[in-house]
Amino acid sequence: MITADQLTKVYQNDVVGLDHLTLEVKPGEIFCMLGANGAGKTTT
């Protein structure tokens, strides 16, 4: 199981990339993050 609780990411210029992200991926589930290039998927 993968669990994330209340993740927040703020960049140096005070731009909020994530604000209190909480998620849980249980065994057997498939999870995918979709977004435009430069949206911060890898950073997350």
Distance bins in CASP14 RR format, pairs under 12 A and 6 or more apart:
PFRMAT RR
TARGET T0000
AUTHOR 0000-0000-0000
RMODE 2
METHOD distances of the structure
MODEL  1
1 23 0 0 0 0 0 1 0 0 0 0 0
1 24 1 0 0 1 0 0 0 0 0 0 0
1 25 1 0 0 1 0 0 0 0 0 0 0
1 26 1 0 1 0 0 0 0 0 0 0 0
1 27 1 0 0 1 0 0 0 0 0 0 0
1 28 0 0 0 0 1 0 0 0 0 0 0
1 29 0 0 0 0 1 0 0 0 0 0 0
1 31 0 0 0 0 0 1 0 0 0 0 0
2 22 0 0 0 0 0 1 0 0 0 0 0
2 23 1 0 0 1 0 0 0 0 0 0 0
2 24 1 0 0 1 0 0 0 0 0 0 0
2 25 1 0 1 0 0 0 0 0 0 0 0
2 26 0 0 0 0 1 0 0 0 0 0 0
2 27 0 0 0 0 1 0 0 0 0 0 0
2 28 0 0 0 0 0 1 0 0 0 0 0
2 29 0 0 0 0 1 0 0 0 0 0 0
2 30 0 0 0 0 0 1 0 0 0 0 0
2 31 1 0 0 1 0 0 0 0 0 0 0
3 21 0 0 0 0 0 1 0 0 0 0 0
3 22 0 0 0 0 1 0 0 0 0 0 0
3 23 1 0 0 1 0 0 0 0 0 0 0
3 24 1 0 1 0 0 0 0 0 0 0 0
3 25 1 0 0 1 0 0 0 0 0 0 0
3 26 0 0 0 0 1 0 0 0 0 0 0
3 27 0 0 0 0 0 1 0 0 0 0 0
3 31 0 0 0 0 0 1 0 0 0 0 0
4 18 0 0 0 0 1 0 0 0 0 0 0
4 20 0 0 0 0 0 1 0 0 0 0 0
4 21 1 0 0 1 0 0 0 0 0 0 0
4 22 1 0 0 1 0 0 0 0 0 0 0
4 23 1 0 1 0 0 0 0 0 0 0 0
4 24 1 0 0 1 0 0 0 0 0 0 0
4 25 0 0 0 0 1 0 0 0 0 0 0
4 31 0 0 0 0 0 1 0 0 0 0 0
4 33 0 0 0 0 0 1 0 0 0 0 0
4 44 0 0 0 0 1 0 0 0 0 0 0
5 20 0 0 0 0 1 0 0 0 0 0 0
5 21 0 0 0 0 1 0 0 0 0 0 0
5 22 1 0 1 0 0 0 0 0 0 0 0
5 23 0 0 0 0 1 0 0 0 0 0 0
5 24 0 0 0 0 1 0 0 0 0 0 0
6 18 0 0 0 0 1 0 0 0 0 0 0
6 19 0 0 0 0 1 0 0 0 0 0 0
6 20 1 0 1 0 0 0 0 0 0 0 0
6 21 1 0 0 1 0 0 0 0 0 0 0
6 22 1 0 1 0 0 0 0 0 0 0 0
6 23 0 0 0 0 0 1 0 0 0 0 0
7 16 0 0 0 0 0 1 0 0 0 0 0
7 17 0 0 0 0 1 0 0 0 0 0 0
7 18 1 0 1 0 0 0 0 0 0 0 0
7 19 0 0 0 0 1 0 0 0 0 0 0
7 20 1 0 0 1 0 0 0 0 0 0 0
7 21 1 0 1 0 0 0 0 0 0 0 0
7 22 1 0 0 1 0 0 0 0 0 0 0
7 23 0 0 0 0 1 0 0 0 0 0 0
7 43 0 0 0 0 0 1 0 0 0 0 0
7 44 1 0 0 1 0 0 0 0 0 0 0
8 16 1 0 0 1 0 0 0 0 0 0 0
8 17 0 0 0 0 1 0 0 0 0 0 0
8 18 1 0 1 0 0 0 0 0 0 0 0
8 19 1 0 1 0 0 0 0 0 0 0 0
8 20 1 0 1 0 0 0 0 0 0 0 0
8 21 1 0 0 1 0 0 0 0 0 0 0
8 22 0 0 0 0 0 1 0 0 0 0 0
8 44 0 0 0 0 0 1 0 0 0 0 0
9 15 0 0 0 0 1 0 0 0 0 0 0
9 16 1 0 0 1 0 0 0 0 0 0 0
9 17 1 0 1 0 0 0 0 0 0 0 0
9 18 1 0 1 0 0 0 0 0 0 0 0
9 19 0 0 0 0 1 0 0 0 0 0 0
9 20 0 0 0 0 0 1 0 0 0 0 0
9 21 0 0 0 0 1 0 0 0 0 0 0
9 39 0 0 0 0 0 1 0 0 0 0 0
9 40 0 0 0 0 1 0 0 0 0 0 0
9 41 0 0 0 0 0 1 0 0 0 0 0
9 42 0 0 0 0 0 1 0 0 0 0 0
9 43 1 0 0 1 0 0 0 0 0 0 0
9 44 1 0 0 1 0 0 0 0 0 0 0
10 16 1 0 1 0 0 0 0 0 0 0 0
10 17 1 0 0 1 0 0 0 0 0 0 0
10 18 0 0 0 0 1 0 0 0 0 0 0
10 19 0 0 0 0 1 0 0 0 0 0 0
10 20 0 0 0 0 0 1 0 0 0 0 0
10 43 0 0 0 0 0 1 0 0 0 0 0
11 17 1 0 0 1 0 0 0 0 0 0 0
11 18 0 0 0 0 0 1 0 0 0 0 0
11 38 0 0 0 0 0 1 0 0 0 0 0
11 40 0 0 0 0 1 0 0 0 0 0 0
11 43 0 0 0 0 1 0 0 0 0 0 0
15 40 0 0 0 0 0 1 0 0 0 0 0
15 43 0 0 0 0 0 1 0 0 0 0 0
17 38 0 0 0 0 0 1 0 0 0 0 0
17 39 0 0 0 0 1 0 0 0 0 0 0
17 40 1 0 0 1 0 0 0 0 0 0 0
17 41 0 0 0 0 0 1 0 0 0 0 0
17 43 0 0 0 0 1 0 0 0 0 0 0
17 44 0 0 0 0 1 0 0 0 0 0 0
18 33 0 0 0 0 0 1 0 0 0 0 0
18 39 0 0 0 0 0 1 0 0 0 0 0
18 40 0 0 0 0 1 0 0 0 0 0 0
18 41 0 0 0 0 0 1 0 0 0 0 0
18 43 0 0 0 0 1 0 0 0 0 0 0
18 44 1 0 0 1 0 0 0 0 0 0 0
21 33 0 0 0 0 0 1 0 0 0 0 0
21 44 1 0 0 1 0 0 0 0 0 0 0
23 29 0 0 0 0 0 1 0 0 0 0 0
23 31 1 0 0 1 0 0 0 0 0 0 0
23 32 0 0 0 0 0 1 0 0 0 0 0
23 33 0 0 0 0 1 0 0 0 0 0 0
23 44 0 0 0 0 0 1 0 0 0 0 0
24 31 0 0 0 0 1 0 0 0 0 0 0
25 31 1 0 1 0 0 0 0 0 0 0 0
25 32 0 0 0 0 0 1 0 0 0 0 0
25 33 0 0 0 0 0 1 0 0 0 0 0
31 44 0 0 0 0 0 1 0 0 0 0 0
32 41 0 0 0 0 1 0 0 0 0 0 0
33 39 0 0 0 0 1 0 0 0 0 0 0
33 40 0 0 0 0 1 0 0 0 0 0 0
33 41 1 0 1 0 0 0 0 0 0 0 0
33 42 0 0 0 0 1 0 0 0 0 0 0
33 43 0 0 0 0 0 1 0 0 0 0 0
33 44 1 0 0 1 0 0 0 0 0 0 0
34 40 0 0 0 0 0 1 0 0 0 0 0
34 41 1 0 0 1 0 0 0 0 0 0 0
34 44 0 0 0 0 0 1 0 0 0 0 0
35 41 1 0 1 0 0 0 0 0 0 0 0
35 42 0 0 0 0 0 1 0 0 0 0 0
35 44 0 0 0 0 0 1 0 0 0 0 0
38 44 0 0 0 0 0 1 0 0 0 0 0
END
